[in-house]
Amino acid sequence: MKLAQIGAFAAALVMSSLAMAEGGGDRTFERMMTNNDRSVELFVAKEKAATNPVVVNEKKDEKTKDL
């Protein structure tokens, strides 16, 4: 009887560890990292676009020549 209980306990322990290993945590982590990389790329692109200098028109008319 004790041998059957120990065997059942060992089987339950092995099955639970296998179920935990294949629970999808790796897929979730990979998806999280992919989303993070994409958001960083979008942020960098937005910052580069925001740091471009504004083009100033060099033409001056009669009133603004002295400025």
TORBAVO-959790 format. One record per residue: x, y, z of N, C-alpha, C in turn. Coordinates in steps of 0.2 Angstrom, whole numbers, plus 5000, padded with zeros to 4 digits. Example, Ala and Ser with C-alpha at 12.3 -4.5 7.8 and 13.67 -1.06 7.14 Angstrom:
<rs>
506649725039506249785039506649845039506449895035506849955036506450005039
</rs>
This chain:
<rs>
500449945000500050005000500450065000501050065004501450125004501750134997501950084994502350084988501850114983501250104983500750134978500650204980500650224986500550294987501150334985501750304986502350344984502350344977502150294973502150294966501650344963501050344966500550394964500850464966501150474971501450544973501950564968502450514966502950534961502650544954502150504952501850524946501450584946501150604951500850674951501350724951501950714954502450764954502750774947502850724944503150724937502650754932502050734933501550764928501450844929501450864936501350934937501950974935502550944935503150984933503150984925502950934922502850934914502350984912501750994916501251034914501451114915501851124920502151184922502651204916503051164914503551174909503251194902502651174901502351184894501751224895501751274900501151314901501051374897501551384892501451444888501851504890502251494895502551554898503151584893503451534889503951554884503551594879503051574877502651614871502451674874502251684880501951744882502551794883503151764885503751814886503951834879503951794874504151804868503751864865503051854866502651904863502751974867502851974873502952034877503652064874504152024873504752054871504652084864504252054859504152074853503752144853503252144857502852204858503352264861503752244865504252294868504652324863504952274859505452304853505052344848504452324847504052364842503952434845503752444851503552504854504252544855504752514856505452554856505552584849505452544844505652564837505152624835504552624837504052674836504252734840504452734846504652784850505252824847505752784845506352814842506252844835505852814831505652854825505252914826504852914831504452974833504953034836505453014840505853054842506353084837506553044832506953074827506553124823505953104821505453154818505353214821505353214828505253274832505853314832506453284832507053324832507353364826506953344820507153384814507053454815507553494812507453564813506953594809506653644811506153684807506453724801506253724795506553754790506253834790506753874790506653944791506753974784506254014781506254044775506754104775507254104771507854154771507654214768507054214764506854274760506654324765506854394764506554444768506254494763505754524766505454584762505754644764505454704761505754774763505654784770505154764774505054784781505554744785505754684784506154644788506854634786507154684782507854674780508254694785508154744790508554764795508554714801508154674801508054624807508654574807
</rs>
